[in-house]
Structures are given as C-alpha cells and as structure tokens.
Amino acid sequence: MKELIQTEDLRKQLESKHPPILVDVRLEDDFRTAHIPGAISNCVFEVAFTERLANIAPQQASPTVVYGANSGSYEARIAAEKLCRAGYTTVYEYRDGFVAWEAAGAPIKWGEKQVPAPQISDGAHLIDLAESRVEWTGCNLLSKHCGQVGLKSGQLDFAKAQLMGGRIVIDLENIVCLDLQGTELHEVLINHLKSDDFFDTERFPEASVVIDSARRIDDTGPGRPNLEISADLTLKGISAPVTFRATAGVTPNGKAAAQVTVSFDRTLWNINYGSARFFHRIGMHLVNDLIELDTKS
C-alpha cells in the first residue's frame, strides 16, 4: 500500500511514540548538507537502493516514509514504487519533500555546506586527447559501418565561462571500423575510405573544425543540449559551414566537457562516391549522403 503524506501529518507521526522509518532518497551529498531529523540516507539513484532496504527497514510491515527534494522531482515517487515492489506493505510518500519541510519551519538537521559548482576559467583550454574521441557512422538502406577517427589537436576558447571559439584537428590517417575489426574486410574498407573515393588522405590527411560562435540554448537542463554551435568544417581542402548542438558542462575538477552529434552531407565536400545525387544507377554501391559523427571531449 502506498499513500501520500502531508507535512503536518508527517510531523505528528515523527513526534509520536512510534515514529515511522524515514528514508531520505536524495543524493548523499544533499543529505549531508541538510535533512529531516531521524532520516536515513538511501539514494534511490543507486542500484543498491533496494538491497540496502533490508538493513534500513527489515520489517516490511513497518510504516516507512520516503522523501526527496520537492514535488517536482520524482525520486520520492520512484522510491515508494520500489518499496511496494519489494513487498513493503505500509509505504508513505512525502512528495512535497525537503523544500516543503523547510518552508514549513519544521526541524532540520544541518550538516556540511555544499561546495559551489566549478566554473571554467577564461582563456584557451587544450582538449585532452586521451579522454576525447570521435566516432563515425556511415550507412545505406540495408547496412551500416561505425568506427573511430583520431584527434591530432584541439583547443577551446572561453570568456566569462562561455565558449567563444576553438579549433579541432582530425587525423584522417588514423581511422578504424569497429564492426569489422579482426576481419579481412577491415583493411578493404579503411583503404577505400582513405582513397580518393572518400577522404583522399594522401592529399588531405587532416580535417578541421573551427568554431565561429556558440549560443546558449534557453529552457534546457542537465543532460540535454545546451549550446548551439556554428563552425566551419574543412574536408578535402573544402570549407563549409555546419551548425550543431552540444551537451556541455564542467567536470568536478574544472575541465570543460561536451558531447556532440553532427550529421553532415558529405557531397558538400566533394565526397560523392555512391551518392544517388550524382549516379543514377549504382545498385548495391549506394551510400547515404549523410555521415554522422559522435564526439566526446
């Protein structure tokens, strides 16, 4: 059984002779900063959440209350559902959460102060080549290949904690196909990609991306694209503009990080092999015009 419980009812139950088991299901950092007195920390985002319940609330018939941040955050309702699935029979969800408890002037146990989120410093930041990667996908109607291509260098420029520009150099000589590795067809495909049918790496061993501008996307949140970037992509000696979205942020140690997915029409850079735009009858040699790059830096 799961029921919602309001602030005053919870307060009365906690002050009674037989208070319920109270479980704070937020991040442990939030719990250490402040929590409702008597609460036990068990973060619902961790896979061990259900396993830990056996020690926190060994009697499944005992009244158990779970709470999270506030009514707009779903951790309390998810935790309540998990308790019911695990066999707990008297589950209360304090959906209004810690924010409502504090607003009501109810008792709070204060602890550590939260460390402010790190900010990226102004200036040029070199891309960590060991932590960065570029993955490619090429396909036709019936099949696809995917792989990785190397990075030679990269730099991102920041001012007032905002991305302002940068340049990334891609090593087209260092390309692999992950789904064909260990087979005879791997070198066949890689040599084909390096030939003048595709990237012509003998003449153009590098590609580059030069960032012209970055605009912050409004009404977004963590885990969703928050930057729209305009750049020039140079392939085979041809430069053309591309626009893409990035999910960007700052790591706990103050380094800039981003994830980007870019789809671009290869024919704009004179990579025409297998394109139905230029060849009217190509049968099994058809290759989609769009190439997709997934970048993590």
Backbone as CSV, one residue per row, in Angstrom:
resi,resn,N_x,N_y,N_z,CA_x,CA_y,CA_z,C_x,C_y,C_z
1,MET,0.839,-1.181,0.000,0.000,0.000,0.000,0.881,1.241,0.000
2,LYS,0.549,2.210,-0.849,1.286,3.464,-0.887,0.308,4.610,-0.714
3,GLU,0.638,5.550,0.183,-0.205,6.717,0.404,0.671,7.969,0.406
4,LEU,0.065,9.086,0.005,0.733,10.376,0.140,0.563,10.862,1.571
5,ILE,1.591,11.527,2.072,1.508,12.106,3.407,1.909,13.573,3.320
6,GLN,1.184,14.423,4.075,1.437,15.854,4.052,2.356,16.253,5.209
7,THR,2.815,17.492,5.152,3.832,17.952,6.098,3.379,17.824,7.550
8,GLU,2.198,18.319,7.870,1.760,18.305,9.270,1.547,16.876,9.771
9,ASP,0.994,16.014,8.920,0.787,14.616,9.331,2.129,13.936,9.565
10,LEU,3.095,14.203,8.700,4.418,13.607,8.894,5.045,14.114,10.189
11,ARG,4.901,15.379,10.433,5.474,15.958,11.652,4.876,15.305,12.899
12,LYS,3.576,15.106,12.895,2.916,14.467,14.039,3.393,13.031,14.220
13,GLN,3.513,12.303,13.102,3.954,10.910,13.204,5.384,10.812,13.724
14,LEU,6.250,11.727,13.281,7.645,11.690,13.732,7.765,12.049,15.208
15,GLU,6.810,12.832,15.717,6.831,13.215,17.135,6.097,12.213,18.028
16,SER,5.488,11.184,17.434,4.732,10.195,18.208,5.662,9.202,18.893
17,LYS,5.063,8.337,19.746,5.858,7.331,20.458,6.413,6.272,19.522
18,HIS,5.729,6.046,18.419,6.179,5.024,17.465,6.307,5.641,16.067
19,PRO,7.359,6.414,15.861,7.516,7.099,14.576,7.823,6.111,13.448
20,PRO,7.454,6.456,12.235,7.766,5.589,11.094,9.256,5.650,10.761
21,ILE,9.696,4.691,9.988,11.050,4.743,9.435,11.051,5.802,8.335
22,LEU,11.997,6.722,8.421,12.051,7.849,7.487,13.298,7.709,6.619
23,VAL,13.092,7.686,5.306,14.196,7.456,4.375,14.337,8.652,3.431
24,ASP,15.505,9.259,3.456,15.845,10.359,2.546,16.466,9.732,1.294
25,VAL,15.786,9.881,0.143,16.225,9.181,-1.070,16.947,10.101,-2.042
26,ARG,17.365,11.293,-1.590,18.135,12.212,-2.428,19.590,11.756,-2.515
27,LEU,20.403,12.534,-3.222,21.836,12.271,-3.242,22.407,12.341,-1.835
28,GLU,23.426,11.546,-1.563,24.028,11.548,-0.229,24.620,12.915,0.109
29,ASP,25.145,13.643,-0.907,25.678,14.983,-0.671,24.594,15.911,-0.133
30,ASP,23.375,15.814,-0.703,22.269,16.641,-0.227,21.883,16.269,1.196
31,PHE,21.896,14.966,1.478,21.568,14.501,2.832,22.572,15.048,3.837
32,ARG,23.862,15.022,3.501,24.886,15.509,4.418,24.767,17.008,4.639
33,THR,24.267,17.730,3.657,24.093,19.177,3.797,22.967,19.500,4.770
34,ALA,21.824,18.833,4.610,20.676,19.060,5.496,19.649,17.979,5.255
35,HIS,18.985,17.538,6.328,17.935,16.529,6.189,16.963,16.617,7.369
36,ILE,15.850,15.916,7.230,14.869,15.863,8.311,15.452,15.012,9.445
37,PRO,15.408,15.490,10.683,15.990,14.720,11.790,15.424,13.299,11.852
38,GLY,16.309,12.339,12.061,15.907,10.939,12.175,15.895,10.198,10.855
39,ALA,16.103,10.916,9.751,16.079,10.259,8.443,17.341,9.436,8.219
40,ILE,17.172,8.403,7.405,18.294,7.544,6.992,18.517,7.766,5.503
41,SER,19.768,7.925,5.114,20.081,8.185,3.709,20.117,6.884,2.916
42,ASN,19.394,6.871,1.786,19.432,5.739,0.846,19.069,6.279,-0.540
43,CYS,20.079,6.685,-1.283,19.869,7.345,-2.565,19.195,6.401,-3.566
44,VAL,18.052,6.811,-4.091,17.274,5.961,-4.988,17.931,5.825,-6.357
45,PHE,18.882,6.705,-6.688,19.545,6.633,-7.992,20.604,5.533,-8.041
46,GLU,20.953,4.972,-6.889,21.982,3.932,-6.842,21.343,2.548,-6.970
47,VAL,22.045,1.663,-7.685,21.490,0.332,-7.950,21.326,-0.475,-6.664
48,ALA,22.058,-0.126,-5.613,21.977,-0.871,-4.350,20.831,-0.389,-3.468
49,PHE,19.997,0.501,-3.953,18.914,1.068,-3.145,18.037,-0.025,-2.535
50,THR,17.523,-0.918,-3.357,16.612,-1.959,-2.856,17.330,-2.919,-1.911
51,GLU,18.571,-3.247,-2.233,19.337,-4.176,-1.396,19.563,-3.608,0.006
52,ARG,19.801,-2.300,0.090,20.058,-1.671,1.390,18.807,-1.595,2.259
53,LEU,17.632,-1.695,1.659,16.396,-1.597,2.434,16.311,-2.660,3.519
54,ALA,16.915,-3.825,3.275,16.840,-4.915,4.251,17.455,-4.519,5.592
55,ASN,18.479,-3.650,5.575,19.092,-3.182,6.808,18.388,-1.948,7.359
56,ILE,17.900,-1.103,6.451,17.247,0.138,6.876,15.868,-0.143,7.466
57,ALA,15.107,-0.987,6.796,13.734,-1.310,7.230,13.522,-2.810,7.125
58,PRO,14.033,-3.589,8.088,13.954,-5.050,7.990,12.538,-5.609,8.089
59,GLN,11.629,-4.868,8.764,10.256,-5.330,8.888,9.406,-4.672,7.799
60,GLN,9.004,-5.451,6.815,8.305,-4.865,5.672,6.909,-4.359,6.000
61,ALA,6.390,-4.745,7.150,5.066,-4.249,7.551,5.147,-2.942,8.317
62,SER,6.355,-2.550,8.726,6.503,-1.313,9.496,6.257,-0.095,8.610
63,PRO,5.567,0.920,9.109,5.350,2.143,8.329,6.681,2.772,7.914
64,THR,6.798,3.065,6.635,8.036,3.622,6.092,7.688,4.826,5.224
65,VAL,8.372,5.944,5.470,8.148,7.180,4.728,9.386,7.487,3.896
66,VAL,9.176,7.836,2.623,10.293,8.245,1.759,10.058,9.686,1.321
67,TYR,11.161,10.443,1.212,11.037,11.815,0.722,12.245,12.186,-0.129
68,GLY,12.008,13.127,-1.047,13.061,13.630,-1.917,13.173,15.133,-1.796
69,ALA,13.470,15.795,-2.922,13.710,17.239,-2.888,12.424,18.038,-2.801
70,ASN,11.500,17.810,-3.729,10.264,18.584,-3.780,9.266,17.863,-4.671
71,SER,8.084,18.445,-4.813,7.019,17.774,-5.557,7.306,17.690,-7.055
72,GLY,8.206,18.529,-7.554,8.529,18.490,-8.974,9.616,17.507,-9.324
73,SER,10.242,16.901,-8.332,11.311,15.933,-8.556,10.784,14.541,-8.200
74,TYR,11.070,13.563,-9.040,10.365,12.280,-8.977,11.002,11.232,-8.062
75,GLU,12.079,11.558,-7.344,12.769,10.492,-6.620,11.918,9.845,-5.532
76,ALA,11.060,10.611,-4.868,10.242,10.027,-3.802,9.214,9.056,-4.364
77,ARG,8.561,9.424,-5.458,7.547,8.524,-6.014,8.180,7.258,-6.577
78,ILE,9.379,7.385,-7.151,10.076,6.194,-7.646,10.466,5.289,-6.474
79,ALA,10.968,5.899,-5.409,11.360,5.115,-4.233,10.160,4.392,-3.634
80,ALA,9.015,5.080,-3.549,7.811,4.457,-2.994,7.391,3.258,-3.838
81,GLU,7.473,3.399,-5.155,7.135,2.283,-6.033,8.088,1.102,-5.825
82,LYS,9.362,1.403,-5.640,10.341,0.330,-5.424,10.068,-0.407,-4.114
83,LEU,9.685,0.334,-3.080,9.357,-0.314,-1.811,8.154,-1.230,-1.963
84,CYS,7.141,-0.777,-2.666,5.956,-1.608,-2.871,6.305,-2.864,-3.663
85,ARG,7.133,-2.722,-4.675,7.560,-3.881,-5.462,8.368,-4.865,-4.623
86,ALA,9.105,-4.320,-3.642,9.937,-5.179,-2.789,9.133,-5.869,-1.686
87,GLY,7.830,-5.542,-1.567,6.987,-6.236,-0.601,6.622,-5.441,0.630
88,TYR,7.016,-4.162,0.687,6.644,-3.333,1.839,5.159,-2.991,1.748
89,THR,4.470,-3.116,2.861,3.000,-3.027,2.834,2.451,-1.701,3.330
90,THR,3.269,-0.894,4.044,2.789,0.385,4.567,3.800,1.467,4.192
91,VAL,3.618,1.998,2.998,4.577,2.952,2.439,3.904,4.319,2.310
92,TYR,4.578,5.347,2.814,4.099,6.710,2.694,5.089,7.521,1.848
93,GLU,4.532,8.257,0.896,5.363,9.112,0.054,5.146,10.563,0.469
94,TYR,6.225,11.174,0.986,6.167,12.597,1.297,6.629,13.338,0.042
95,ARG,5.682,13.542,-0.860,6.006,14.061,-2.189,6.480,15.506,-2.142
96,ASP,5.972,16.297,-1.219,6.370,17.704,-1.161,7.849,17.858,-0.799
97,GLY,8.390,16.900,-0.099,9.821,16.800,0.100,10.461,17.821,1.018
98,PHE,11.796,17.828,0.963,12.581,18.631,1.895,12.287,20.121,1.767
99,VAL,12.043,20.590,0.556,11.779,22.019,0.350,10.540,22.452,1.124
100,ALA,9.471,21.658,1.056,8.244,21.992,1.777,8.452,21.892,3.288
101,TRP,9.218,20.897,3.716,9.502,20.730,5.143,10.226,21.959,5.688
102,GLU,11.223,22.448,4.947,11.962,23.636,5.370,11.061,24.868,5.350
103,ALA,10.230,24.997,4.310,9.345,26.160,4.196,8.326,26.213,5.331
104,ALA,7.978,25.044,5.872,7.008,24.991,6.969,7.642,25.313,8.319
105,GLY,8.944,25.539,8.342,9.621,25.830,9.591,9.820,24.620,10.473
106,ALA,9.741,23.442,9.910,9.915,22.205,10.667,11.393,21.993,10.996
107,PRO,11.688,21.157,11.999,13.082,20.950,12.409,13.939,20.382,11.272
108,ILE,15.181,20.834,11.212,16.135,20.387,10.193,17.468,20.110,10.862
109,LYS,18.099,19.041,10.449,19.457,18.774,10.919,20.425,19.257,9.846
110,TRP,21.180,20.303,10.192,22.117,20.891,9.256,23.479,20.222,9.399
111,GLY,24.175,20.141,8.268,25.486,19.499,8.268,26.485,20.277,7.439
112,GLU,27.095,19.606,6.474,28.142,20.219,5.659,27.560,21.228,4.671
113,LYS,28.336,22.261,4.375,27.961,23.194,3.333,28.339,22.608,1.972
114,GLN,27.469,22.804,0.994,27.752,22.301,-0.343,28.847,23.129,-0.996
115,VAL,29.741,22.429,-1.694,30.815,23.099,-2.419,30.245,23.678,-3.703
116,PRO,30.502,24.957,-4.000,29.984,25.545,-5.243,30.456,24.775,-6.469
117,ALA,29.602,24.712,-7.464,29.964,24.024,-8.706,31.148,24.721,-9.360
118,PRO,32.118,23.953,-9.887,33.301,24.579,-10.512,32.923,25.348,-11.770
119,GLN,33.672,26.399,-12.055,33.493,27.208,-13.251,34.729,27.099,-14.129
120,ILE,34.514,27.123,-15.436,35.634,27.060,-16.359,36.336,28.414,-16.374
121,SER,37.638,28.415,-16.352,38.393,29.660,-16.362,38.481,30.229,-17.770
122,ASP,38.639,31.541,-17.864,38.749,32.188,-19.160,40.065,31.828,-19.839
123,GLY,40.049,31.932,-21.173,41.260,31.660,-21.939,41.143,30.412,-22.783
124,ALA,42.280,29.967,-23.312,42.343,28.796,-24.193,42.563,27.532,-23.367
125,HIS,41.783,26.488,-23.678,41.906,25.201,-22.994,42.182,24.118,-24.037
126,LEU,43.298,23.410,-23.864,43.626,22.326,-24.780,42.703,21.142,-24.528
127,ILE,42.263,20.484,-25.585,41.440,19.280,-25.469,42.313,18.122,-24.992
128,ASP,41.820,17.367,-24.041,42.519,16.188,-23.537,42.357,15.061,-24.555
129,LEU,43.405,14.804,-25.342,43.310,13.814,-26.421,43.096,12.407,-25.884
130,ALA,43.592,12.142,-24.671,43.433,10.802,-24.091,41.995,10.535,-23.680
131,GLU,41.251,11.596,-23.339,39.878,11.445,-22.884,38.857,11.706,-23.983
132,SER,39.310,12.164,-25.134,38.399,12.558,-26.206,38.351,11.497,-27.294
133,ARG,37.250,11.468,-28.032,37.125,10.532,-29.139,36.102,11.052,-30.150
134,VAL,36.283,10.615,-31.391,35.338,10.924,-32.454,34.898,9.600,-33.067
135,GLU,33.602,9.320,-33.029,33.049,8.099,-33.602,32.240,8.454,-34.847
136,TRP,32.373,7.637,-35.891,31.661,7.914,-37.135,30.702,6.777,-37.467
137,THR,29.667,7.114,-38.195,28.708,6.129,-38.693,28.381,6.465,-40.143
138,GLY,28.516,5.468,-41.010,28.124,5.607,-42.405,27.222,4.439,-42.771
139,CYS,26.219,4.665,-43.603,25.275,3.592,-43.866,24.608,3.746,-45.222
140,ASN,23.921,2.671,-45.606,22.986,2.733,-46.720,21.657,2.176,-46.213
141,LEU,20.754,1.874,-47.114,19.419,1.471,-46.692,19.417,0.177,-45.880
142,LEU,20.361,-0.740,-46.156,20.306,-2.075,-45.569,21.380,-2.335,-44.510
143,SER,22.433,-1.552,-44.489,23.516,-1.846,-43.551,24.242,-0.570,-43.154
144,LYS,25.145,-0.706,-42.181,25.940,0.439,-41.769,27.265,-0.039,-41.201
145,HIS,28.223,0.883,-41.161,29.509,0.651,-40.505,29.749,1.789,-39.535
146,CYS,30.475,1.469,-38.470,30.800,2.502,-37.493,32.227,2.305,-37.024
147,GLY,32.834,3.386,-36.586,34.224,3.296,-36.152,34.669,4.555,-35.448
148,GLN,35.970,4.727,-35.373,36.552,5.889,-34.721,37.599,6.517,-35.624
149,VAL,37.820,7.812,-35.436,38.859,8.522,-36.156,39.643,9.330,-35.135
150,GLY,40.946,9.449,-35.359,41.807,10.072,-34.368,41.719,11.583,-34.327
151,LEU,42.107,12.116,-33.175,42.224,13.562,-32.990,43.701,13.927,-32.902
152,LYS,44.114,14.961,-33.653,45.505,15.411,-33.592,45.686,16.499,-32.541
153,SER,44.778,17.428,-32.501,44.895,18.526,-31.543,43.547,19.206,-31.400
154,GLY,43.436,20.028,-30.380,42.194,20.769,-30.190,42.338,21.811,-29.112
155,GLN,41.610,22.890,-29.283,41.629,23.985,-28.319,40.259,24.636,-28.293
156,LEU,39.778,24.936,-27.080,38.517,25.639,-26.904,38.782,26.942,-26.165
157,ASP,38.154,28.012,-26.616,38.395,29.334,-26.059,37.170,29.808,-25.278
158,PHE,37.398,30.269,-24.046,36.313,30.688,-23.170,36.515,32.135,-22.707
159,ALA,35.410,32.828,-22.535,35.409,34.162,-21.938,34.159,34.277,-21.077
160,LYS,34.324,34.687,-19.827,33.235,34.778,-18.862,32.468,33.466,-18.776
161,ALA,33.231,32.364,-18.756,32.705,30.995,-18.618,31.858,30.557,-19.808
162,GLN,31.904,31.278,-20.920,31.147,30.918,-22.108,32.104,30.525,-23.236
163,LEU,31.724,29.488,-23.987,32.513,29.083,-25.142,32.418,30.157,-26.216
164,MET,33.583,30.608,-26.699,33.613,31.664,-27.692,34.167,31.196,-29.045
165,GLY,34.985,30.167,-29.031,35.589,29.688,-30.270,36.471,28.493,-30.005
166,GLY,37.193,28.087,-31.032,38.097,26.948,-30.878,38.430,26.312,-32.207
167,ARG,39.341,25.351,-32.154,39.743,24.649,-33.361,40.101,23.211,-33.006
168,ILE,39.606,22.271,-33.809,39.872,20.846,-33.615,40.418,20.283,-34.911
169,VAL,41.510,19.524,-34.815,42.131,18.909,-35.989,41.939,17.398,-35.906
170,ILE,41.368,16.814,-36.953,41.057,15.385,-37.015,42.088,14.680,-37.871
171,ASP,42.586,13.548,-37.404,43.612,12.757,-38.088,42.939,11.679,-38.945
172,LEU,42.733,11.957,-40.224,42.033,11.020,-41.109,42.873,9.798,-41.457
173,GLU,44.175,9.863,-41.206,45.014,8.680,-41.414,44.790,7.641,-40.323
174,ASN,44.271,8.091,-39.198,44.036,7.216,-38.044,42.549,6.923,-37.942
175,ILE,42.088,6.031,-38.808,40.661,5.694,-38.843,40.501,4.188,-38.767
176,VAL,39.533,3.737,-37.982,39.253,2.308,-37.838,37.756,2.076,-37.962
177,CYS,37.395,0.859,-38.340,35.993,0.442,-38.387,35.790,-0.596,-37.290
178,LEU,35.029,-0.264,-36.284,34.897,-1.127,-35.116,34.150,-2.419,-35.419
179,ASP,33.144,-2.377,-36.296,32.356,-3.587,-36.537,33.051,-4.578,-37.460
180,LEU,34.147,-4.150,-38.115,34.895,-5.065,-38.997,36.277,-5.412,-38.451
181,GLN,36.622,-4.916,-37.259,37.946,-5.203,-36.708,38.156,-6.705,-36.557
182,GLY,39.343,-7.155,-36.942,39.672,-8.572,-36.852,39.240,-9.378,-38.055
183,THR,38.677,-8.725,-39.067,38.264,-9.427,-40.282,39.071,-8.920,-41.473
184,GLU,39.068,-9.713,-42.562,39.793,-9.315,-43.770,39.184,-8.067,-44.400
185,LEU,37.899,-7.844,-44.160,37.225,-6.716,-44.791,37.595,-5.377,-44.154
186,HIS,38.212,-5.418,-42.975,38.544,-4.166,-42.296,39.466,-3.304,-43.139
187,GLU,40.586,-3.862,-43.582,41.541,-3.087,-44.361,40.975,-2.702,-45.717
188,VAL,40.103,-3.558,-46.257,39.475,-3.227,-47.541,38.669,-1.940,-47.396
189,LEU,37.853,-1.866,-46.342,37.027,-0.680,-46.140,37.876,0.537,-45.799
190,ILE,38.859,0.368,-44.900,39.679,1.512,-44.485,40.449,2.077,-45.674
191,ASN,41.013,1.216,-46.498,41.725,1.702,-47.683,40.784,2.420,-48.638
192,HIS,39.546,1.928,-48.710,38.538,2.564,-49.558,38.214,3.967,-49.026
193,LEU,38.054,4.083,-47.688,37.753,5.378,-47.098,38.909,6.361,-47.272
194,LYS,40.123,5.865,-47.247,41.296,6.738,-47.403,41.560,7.105,-48.857
195,SER,40.953,6.393,-49.774,41.199,6.638,-51.197,40.500,7.901,-51.669
196,ASP,40.729,8.249,-52.949,40.089,9.452,-53.494,38.586,9.287,-53.675
197,ASP,38.052,8.075,-53.467,36.603,7.910,-53.483,35.958,8.626,-52.296
198,PHE,36.700,8.699,-51.193,36.158,9.330,-49.999,37.051,10.482,-49.529
199,PHE,37.981,10.233,-48.595,38.688,11.335,-47.947,40.018,11.709,-48.598
200,ASP,40.543,10.870,-49.484,41.784,11.167,-50.213,42.880,11.606,-49.242
201,THR,43.188,10.721,-48.271,44.091,11.103,-47.193,45.530,11.301,-47.650
202,GLU,45.891,10.783,-48.822,47.244,11.026,-49.335,47.454,12.516,-49.583
203,ARG,46.415,13.193,-50.041,46.494,14.632,-50.303,45.960,15.460,-49.139
204,PHE,44.982,14.896,-48.422,44.327,15.654,-47.345,44.265,14.786,-46.085
205,PRO,45.384,14.634,-45.385,45.413,13.729,-44.223,44.665,14.251,-43.002
206,GLU,44.291,15.528,-43.023,43.624,16.113,-41.866,42.299,16.753,-42.268
207,ALA,41.410,16.815,-41.309,40.202,17.632,-41.405,40.204,18.551,-40.193
208,SER,39.464,19.634,-40.273,39.441,20.552,-39.139,38.058,21.140,-38.942
209,VAL,37.780,21.487,-37.694,36.553,22.177,-37.315,36.960,23.448,-36.580
210,VAL,36.552,24.591,-37.124,36.842,25.876,-36.498,35.528,26.467,-35.993
211,ILE,35.426,26.646,-34.686,34.199,27.168,-34.072,34.156,28.679,-34.225
212,ASP,33.077,29.158,-34.831,32.904,30.599,-35.021,32.141,31.237,-33.864
213,SER,31.126,30.543,-33.369,30.316,31.110,-32.291,29.570,30.003,-31.581
214,ALA,29.111,30.291,-30.367,28.307,29.350,-29.590,27.210,30.135,-28.878
215,ARG,25.988,29.682,-29.021,24.841,30.346,-28.404,24.207,29.417,-27.374
216,ARG,23.999,29.937,-26.168,23.368,29.139,-25.123,21.889,28.936,-25.446
217,ILE,21.410,27.702,-25.308,20.009,27.366,-25.573,19.200,27.570,-24.301
218,ASP,18.147,28.377,-24.387,17.296,28.631,-23.227,16.357,27.451,-22.974
219,ASP,15.794,27.421,-21.768,14.791,26.415,-21.391,15.302,24.994,-21.581
220,THR,16.503,24.749,-21.113,17.057,23.395,-21.173,17.565,23.033,-19.788
221,GLY,18.114,21.838,-19.646,18.612,21.392,-18.353,19.721,20.381,-18.518
222,PRO,20.312,19.920,-17.413,21.391,18.944,-17.494,20.972,17.692,-18.275
223,GLY,21.887,17.203,-19.103,21.604,16.006,-19.884,20.920,16.292,-21.199
224,ARG,20.670,17.564,-21.508,20.051,17.946,-22.767,20.951,18.966,-23.453
225,PRO,20.901,19.043,-24.790,21.749,20.030,-25.490,21.515,21.436,-24.954
226,ASN,22.616,22.125,-24.623,22.500,23.470,-24.068,23.302,24.515,-24.842
227,LEU,23.956,24.089,-25.934,24.690,25.017,-26.785,24.357,24.752,-28.246
228,GLU,24.214,25.825,-29.019,24.132,25.712,-30.470,25.397,26.340,-31.038
229,ILE,26.158,25.530,-31.763,27.488,25.940,-32.211,27.502,26.093,-33.726
230,SER,28.072,27.192,-34.190,28.294,27.422,-35.617,29.789,27.286,-35.883
231,ALA,30.129,26.529,-36.918,31.540,26.252,-37.192,31.759,26.071,-38.688
232,ASP,33.023,26.039,-39.069,33.426,25.700,-40.433,34.126,24.358,-40.410
233,LEU,33.646,23.416,-41.210,34.258,22.099,-41.345,35.050,22.070,-42.646
234,THR,36.329,21.697,-42.549,37.191,21.596,-43.719,37.524,20.132,-43.971
235,LEU,37.159,19.640,-45.163,37.439,18.280,-45.621,37.915,18.364,-47.063
236,LYS,38.949,17.623,-47.383,39.459,17.588,-48.758,39.720,18.993,-49.303
237,GLY,40.179,19.879,-48.438,40.512,21.230,-48.842,39.322,22.142,-49.051
238,ILE,38.119,21.675,-48.731,36.895,22.463,-48.908,36.346,22.829,-47.536
239,SER,36.018,24.090,-47.359,35.423,24.557,-46.106,33.965,24.918,-46.330
240,ALA,33.112,24.497,-45.423,31.686,24.811,-45.498,31.140,24.900,-44.077
241,PRO,30.108,25.708,-43.864,29.570,25.891,-42.509,28.738,24.694,-42.048
242,VAL,28.806,24.421,-40.756,27.954,23.424,-40.109,27.426,24.029,-38.814
243,THR,26.222,23.637,-38.455,25.630,24.063,-37.187,25.171,22.817,-36.441
244,PHE,25.488,22.739,-35.169,25.117,21.557,-34.391,24.905,21.944,-32.937
245,ARG,24.258,21.044,-32.216,24.002,21.259,-30.800,24.921,20.397,-29.955
246,ALA,25.266,20.913,-28.789,26.171,20.205,-27.889,25.584,20.178,-26.488
247,THR,25.861,19.085,-25.776,25.561,18.997,-24.352,26.875,19.243,-23.633
248,ALA,27.007,20.407,-23.028,28.297,20.832,-22.476,28.175,21.155,-21.005
249,GLY,29.310,21.032,-20.311,29.347,21.344,-18.893,30.774,21.387,-18.395
250,VAL,30.908,21.344,-17.080,32.219,21.410,-16.437,32.352,20.221,-15.498
251,THR,33.477,19.503,-15.570,33.721,18.354,-14.712,34.002,18.820,-13.281
252,PRO,33.934,17.912,-12.282,34.209,18.318,-10.901,35.587,18.938,-10.697
253,ASN,36.558,18.613,-11.570,37.890,19.208,-11.430,38.085,20.432,-12.317
254,GLY,36.980,20.993,-12.821,37.050,22.270,-13.520,37.417,22.204,-14.986
255,LYS,37.296,21.038,-15.616,37.604,20.913,-17.036,36.320,20.980,-17.862
256,ALA,36.413,21.633,-19.019,35.258,21.691,-19.919,35.041,20.323,-20.544
257,ALA,33.775,19.931,-20.704,33.436,18.644,-21.311,32.205,18.837,-22.178
258,ALA,32.135,18.046,-23.258,30.988,18.182,-24.161,30.744,16.887,-24.908
259,GLN,29.486,16.680,-25.287,29.086,15.585,-26.172,28.330,16.202,-27.348
260,VAL,28.715,15.772,-28.558,28.165,16.378,-29.769,27.819,15.282,-30.767
261,THR,26.674,15.393,-31.419,26.332,14.550,-32.555,26.088,15.460,-33.758
262,VAL,26.852,15.205,-34.840,26.761,16.027,-36.038,26.452,15.137,-37.233
263,SER,25.440,15.485,-37.998,25.170,14.835,-39.273,25.423,15.862,-40.373
264,PHE,26.240,15.487,-41.356,26.525,16.431,-42.428,26.488,15.714,-43.774
265,ASP,26.155,16.471,-44.795,26.052,15.964,-46.161,27.435,15.952,-46.786
266,ARG,27.999,14.788,-46.939,29.378,14.643,-47.418,29.578,15.203,-48.818
267,THR,28.517,15.235,-49.618,28.672,15.689,-51.004,29.034,17.162,-51.079
268,LEU,28.754,17.939,-50.001,29.150,19.343,-49.984,30.660,19.498,-49.924
269,TRP,31.353,18.415,-49.581,32.812,18.428,-49.525,33.403,17.539,-50.633
270,ASN,32.651,17.351,-51.690,33.099,16.612,-52.869,33.429,15.152,-52.549
271,ILE,32.674,14.563,-51.607,32.796,13.131,-51.315,31.550,12.492,-51.923
272,ASN,31.648,12.106,-53.187,30.465,11.772,-53.974,30.272,10.280,-54.231
273,TYR,31.214,9.449,-53.810,31.114,8.012,-54.109,29.791,7.443,-53.599
274,GLY,29.089,6.709,-54.469,27.864,6.021,-54.068,26.678,6.917,-53.819
275,SER,26.757,8.193,-54.175,25.646,9.104,-53.918,24.664,9.074,-55.075
276,ALA,23.398,8.840,-54.761,22.367,8.825,-55.794,22.139,10.213,-56.380
277,ARG,22.677,11.228,-55.748,22.579,12.579,-56.285,23.417,12.735,-57.551
278,PHE,24.475,11.930,-57.656,25.393,12.068,-58.785,25.423,10.856,-59.705
279,PHE,24.922,9.716,-59.220,24.938,8.496,-60.026,23.528,7.926,-60.059
280,HIS,23.012,7.726,-61.265,21.603,7.356,-61.400,21.345,5.870,-61.206
281,ARG,22.354,5.053,-61.401,22.179,3.610,-61.221,23.457,3.043,-60.601
282,ILE,23.413,2.787,-59.276,24.603,2.312,-58.574,24.374,1.022,-57.797
283,GLY,23.122,0.518,-57.793,22.838,-0.782,-57.187,23.309,-0.871,-55.747
284,MET,24.044,-1.940,-55.424,24.492,-2.208,-54.064,25.575,-1.243,-53.582
285,HIS,26.069,-0.397,-54.472,27.134,0.539,-54.104,26.585,1.846,-53.532
286,LEU,25.267,1.938,-53.377,24.654,3.135,-52.815,25.145,3.366,-51.385
287,VAL,25.523,4.612,-51.097,25.912,5.030,-49.750,25.125,6.295,-49.419
288,ASN,24.546,6.352,-48.226,23.789,7.533,-47.833,24.674,8.777,-47.857
289,ASP,24.085,9.888,-48.206,24.849,11.137,-48.271,25.273,11.627,-46.898
290,LEU,24.459,11.345,-45.873,24.768,11.853,-44.544,25.776,10.975,-43.820
291,ILE,26.774,11.618,-43.239,27.725,10.971,-42.325,27.447,11.515,-40.926
292,GLU,27.461,10.641,-39.934,27.206,11.071,-38.555,28.454,10.936,-37.738
293,LEU,28.787,11.987,-36.993,29.916,11.981,-36.086,29.401,12.183,-34.659
294,ASP,29.855,11.321,-33.743,29.593,11.488,-32.316,30.906,11.810,-31.639
295,THR,30.938,12.951,-30.990,32.189,13.430,-30.389,32.010,13.586,-28.894
296,LYS,33.011,13.120,-28.164,33.053,13.310,-26.721,34.403,13.896,-26.386
297,SER,34.401,15.063,-25.718,35.674,15.698,-25.368,35.594,16.292,-23.969
